[in-house]
Amino acid sequence: MAMRLRIATFNLENLDDKPGQKPSLDERIELMRPQLVRINADVLCLQEANGQEAPSQPRRLLALDKLLAGTIYQDYKRASTMAANKKDVYDERNLVILSRFEILESKQFDAENPPMYRKVTADPPETLAKAVNWERPILYARLKLDAERELHVLNVHMKSKLPTEIPGQMLGQDKWKSCTAWAEGSFLSAMKRFGQALQTRQIIDSIFDAVPQAWLTVCGDFNAEADEVSLEAIRGDVENTNNAKLSNRVLVPCERTVPESSRFSLYHRGRGTMIDHILASRGLLAHYDHTEIHNELLHDESVAFAVDTLYPESDHAPVIAEFNLPS
């Protein structure tokens, strides 16, 4: 009898529990907990889980604990990103992997070998190149599916397309002095996003070096659609490498089997975009069944008057890929 495996990714959109926040955490949970129940995942990758503090305690994911209470996920094994002191989670945008299966190993990959760049529009001008670091790490977990089989999971949250601020080029929040400065800010954000993509691909290849037939999935908010260069770098298509010997290292976006009219996980300025993905290795893809994108109630927060109080849930849709693994 085949074993069902449901892998899901969901950006919670700044899940927090601050005094006086609107909408409140309870208002958000009222809408978001049913979403989690419907996802019914065996492995769930979450993005943007903020940390909270309690007296004499390390910073923890208390808001997430409250969201998960009463669901199957409250008893799942957990791995999450941690601050440099290895005791606290981050204030904002933590990555979390929840698993019905035993977590044999987990690891956080912070930015490595960042490129050096000198901003050309900075005021005052920069005379020396500085490292372009990406703030968001990559979270890895190795799961024990049964006595003989393992699943490698990477959870990512890539830099958004919002331009990086340039010193001396802002006239206020989101208002720029010049088109050139805005363009350079966008270029810097693209560098960060592609730097994360390159690092992710390096991790993937290191896994395949050790386990050539690895069952591997990369999940998360990529802030890019499937045909954008940063995502292509992670996928490793033979069309790009022109090397058939690397074909077993290709990763496939599972949403390709979803009709194009329904293939979106975020609305932006009236257009549905697919920026949340589940990528599967060929070995795992052999047992692929289908993908679900729970976007029926998705709203567009980029339009006028679309404030969070009207839409307490996340502005991202959960994405789920289901596999039927042989006994």
C-alpha positions in Angstrom: 0.0 0.0 0.0 1.4 3.4 -1.0 2.2 6.0 1.7 0.8 9.4 1.1 3.2 12.3 1.5 1.9 15.9 1.5 4.6 18.6 1.4 3.4 22.2 1.8 4.7 25.8 1.9 3.0 28.8 3.3 4.1 32.4 3.9 2.3 33.5 7.1 2.9 37.2 6.3 4.5 38.6 9.5 2.7 36.4 12.0 3.1 38.2 15.3 1.5 39.0 18.6 2.3 42.6 19.5 0.2 44.6 22.0 -2.4 46.7 20.1 -1.6 45.2 16.7 -4.4 45.3 14.1 -5.6 42.8 13.2 -5.0 41.0 16.4 -3.4 37.6 16.5 -6.8 36.1 17.6 -8.4 37.7 14.5 -5.8 36.2 12.3 -5.9 32.8 13.8 -9.7 32.7 13.3 -9.1 32.7 9.5 -5.6 31.1 9.3 -6.1 28.0 11.5 -8.7 26.5 9.1 -6.2 27.1 6.3 -3.7 25.0 8.1 -6.3 22.3 8.8 -7.1 22.1 5.1 -3.4 21.9 4.1 -3.2 18.7 6.1 0.5 18.4 5.5 3.0 15.8 6.6 5.8 18.3 6.0 5.0 22.0 6.3 7.5 24.8 5.5 6.5 28.2 6.9 8.0 31.7 6.3 7.6 35.0 8.2 6.9 33.6 11.7 7.9 36.4 14.0 9.4 35.8 17.4 8.0 37.0 20.8 9.6 37.5 24.2 8.5 36.5 27.6 10.2 37.6 30.9 13.4 35.6 31.6 12.9 33.4 28.6 14.6 33.2 25.2 12.7 34.7 22.2 10.4 32.0 21.0 7.7 31.4 18.3 4.8 32.0 20.7 2.4 33.4 18.1 3.1 30.3 15.9 2.5 28.0 18.9 -0.9 29.7 19.4 -1.8 29.4 15.8 -0.9 25.7 15.7 -2.7 24.8 19.0 -5.5 22.2 18.4 -4.1 21.2 15.0 -2.1 18.2 14.0 1.0 20.4 13.8 1.2 21.2 17.5 2.9 17.8 18.0 5.1 17.8 14.9 8.8 17.9 15.1 10.2 21.4 14.4 13.3 23.1 13.1 13.5 26.9 12.8 16.0 29.6 12.1 17.9 31.0 15.1 19.7 34.2 15.9 23.5 34.3 16.2 23.4 33.4 20.0 21.7 30.1 19.1 19.2 30.7 21.9 16.7 33.1 20.4 14.7 33.0 17.2 14.8 36.2 15.1 12.5 39.1 15.8 11.0 38.8 12.4 10.7 36.5 9.4 11.8 33.1 10.9 11.7 30.0 8.7 10.1 26.9 10.2 9.9 23.3 9.1 7.2 21.2 10.8 7.4 17.4 10.2 5.3 14.4 11.1 8.5 12.5 10.7 11.6 12.4 12.8 14.1 15.2 12.0 17.5 13.5 11.8 19.4 16.7 11.2 18.8 20.4 10.7 21.0 23.2 9.7 20.8 26.9 9.1 22.8 28.4 6.2 23.6 32.1 6.7 25.0 34.3 3.9 28.4 33.1 2.6 30.8 34.7 0.2 28.7 37.8 -0.5 29.6 39.9 -3.6 31.3 43.2 -3.1 29.7 46.3 -4.6 30.2 50.1 -4.6 27.0 52.1 -4.9 27.2 54.6 -7.7 24.3 56.8 -6.6 25.0 57.0 -2.9 25.2 60.5 -1.4 27.8 61.0 -0.1 29.5 58.8 -2.7 31.0 55.5 -1.6 34.7 55.1 -2.3 35.1 51.5 -1.3 33.1 48.4 -2.3 31.1 46.8 0.5 29.7 43.3 0.9 26.1 42.8 -0.3 24.7 40.5 2.3 21.3 38.9 2.3 19.6 38.9 5.6 17.5 35.8 5.2 19.1 32.4 5.8 18.3 29.0 4.3 16.9 26.3 6.5 17.7 22.6 5.9 16.3 19.4 7.5 16.8 15.7 6.8 13.8 13.7 7.6 13.4 10.0 8.3 10.4 8.8 6.3 10.9 5.1 7.4 13.6 2.7 8.2 15.3 3.0 4.8 14.2 6.3 3.2 15.0 9.9 3.9 13.7 13.2 2.6 16.0 16.3 2.3 14.0 19.6 2.7 15.2 23.2 2.1 13.0 26.1 3.2 13.8 29.4 1.6 12.6 33.0 1.6 14.3 35.0 -1.1 14.7 38.8 -1.1 11.7 40.6 -2.4 11.8 42.8 -5.5 11.4 46.0 -3.4 14.5 48.1 -4.0 17.2 48.2 -1.4 17.6 51.7 0.1 20.4 53.9 -1.2 22.0 56.3 1.3 21.0 59.9 0.5 18.5 58.9 -2.2 15.2 58.7 -0.3 12.7 61.6 0.0 10.6 59.6 2.5 9.2 56.1 2.7 9.2 54.5 -0.8 9.8 57.9 -2.4 13.1 58.2 -4.5 15.1 61.2 -5.6 15.8 59.8 -9.1 15.0 56.9 -11.4 18.6 55.9 -11.5 18.7 55.5 -7.7 15.6 53.4 -7.8 17.1 51.3 -10.5 20.3 50.7 -8.4 18.2 49.8 -5.4 16.4 47.2 -7.5 19.7 45.9 -8.8 21.0 45.5 -5.2 17.8 43.5 -4.3 18.3 41.3 -7.4 21.9 40.7 -6.3 20.7 39.5 -2.9 18.0 37.3 -4.3 20.4 35.7 -6.8 23.0 35.3 -4.1 20.5 33.3 -2.1 19.7 31.3 -5.2 23.3 30.5 -5.8 23.9 29.5 -2.2 20.8 27.3 -2.4 22.0 25.5 -5.5 25.4 24.9 -3.8 23.6 23.2 -0.9 21.5 21.1 -3.4 24.6 20.0 -5.2 26.4 19.0 -2.0 23.4 16.8 -1.2 23.5 15.1 -4.6 27.3 14.7 -4.2 26.6 12.6 -1.1 23.3 10.9 -2.2 23.0 10.9 -6.1 19.4 9.7 -6.0 18.3 11.9 -3.1 14.7 12.6 -2.5 14.9 16.4 -2.2 12.5 19.3 -2.2 13.0 23.0 -2.0 10.0 24.9 -0.7 9.2 28.5 0.1 8.6 32.1 -1.0 11.1 32.6 -3.9 9.8 36.1 -4.8 10.2 35.0 -8.4 8.2 33.1 -11.0 9.4 29.8 -12.4 11.0 31.2 -15.5 13.0 33.9 -13.7 16.8 33.6 -13.6 17.1 33.2 -9.9 14.7 30.2 -9.9 16.4 28.8 -13.0 19.6 28.8 -11.1 18.1 26.6 -8.4 16.4 24.3 -10.9 19.5 23.4 -12.8 17.7 22.6 -16.1 19.8 20.7 -18.7 18.6 23.3 -21.2 20.8 25.8 -19.3 23.8 23.6 -18.5 23.8 21.7 -21.8 25.2 18.7 -19.8 23.1 15.6 -19.8 25.3 14.1 -17.0 23.6 16.6 -14.7 20.1 15.6 -15.6 19.5 13.8 -12.3 20.2 17.0 -10.4 17.4 18.9 -12.0 14.5 20.1 -9.8 11.0 20.5 -11.2 8.4 23.1 -10.0 5.4 20.9 -9.0 2.9 23.6 -9.9 3.5 22.9 -13.6 0.6 20.4 -13.5 -1.8 23.1 -12.3 -3.9 24.8 -15.1 -2.3 28.2 -15.9 -5.5 30.0 -15.1 -5.3 28.8 -11.5 -1.5 28.9 -11.1 -0.9 31.8 -8.8 -0.1 32.2 -5.1 -0.1 36.0 -4.7 -2.0 38.9 -6.3 -0.1 42.0 -7.1 -1.7 45.0 -8.8 -4.5 42.9 -10.1 -2.3 40.1 -11.6 -1.9 36.7 -10.1 1.7 35.7 -9.7 3.3 32.3 -8.8 6.1 33.1 -6.4 5.7 30.3 -3.8 7.0 27.0 -5.1 7.7 23.4 -4.2 10.6 22.0 -6.3 11.1 18.2 -6.4 14.1 16.1 -7.5 13.6 13.5 -10.2 13.7 10.7 -7.6 10.9 12.3 -5.6 9.0 13.3 -8.8 8.6 9.7 -9.8 6.0 9.4 -7.1 4.3 12.8 -7.7 0.5 12.9 -7.8 -0.8 16.5 -7.8 -0.4 20.0 -6.6 -2.9 22.2 -4.8 -2.8 26.0 -4.6 -5.4 27.2 -2.0 -6.0 30.6 -3.6 -9.8 30.7 -3.7 -10.0 33.5 -1.1 -6.7 35.3 -2.0 -6.9 39.1 -1.9 -4.8 41.8 -3.4 -3.1 44.0 -0.8 -1.3 46.1 -3.4 -4.5 48.0 -4.4 -5.9 51.1 -2.6 -7.7 50.6 0.7 -6.7 46.9 0.9 -5.5 47.2 4.5 -4.7 44.3 6.8 -7.7 44.9 9.0 -9.9 43.9 6.1 -7.8 40.8 5.3 -6.4 39.3 8.6 -5.2 36.2 6.8 -2.0 36.0 4.8 -1.7 37.6 1.4 0.0 34.3 0.1 -1.8 31.1 -0.8 -0.6 27.8 0.7 0.9 25.5 -1.9 0.8 21.7 -1.4 2.4 18.9 -3.5 1.2 15.3 -2.8 3.2 12.2 -3.5 2.4 8.5 -3.3 5.4 6.6 -2.0 5.7 2.9 -2.7 5.6 0.6 0.3 
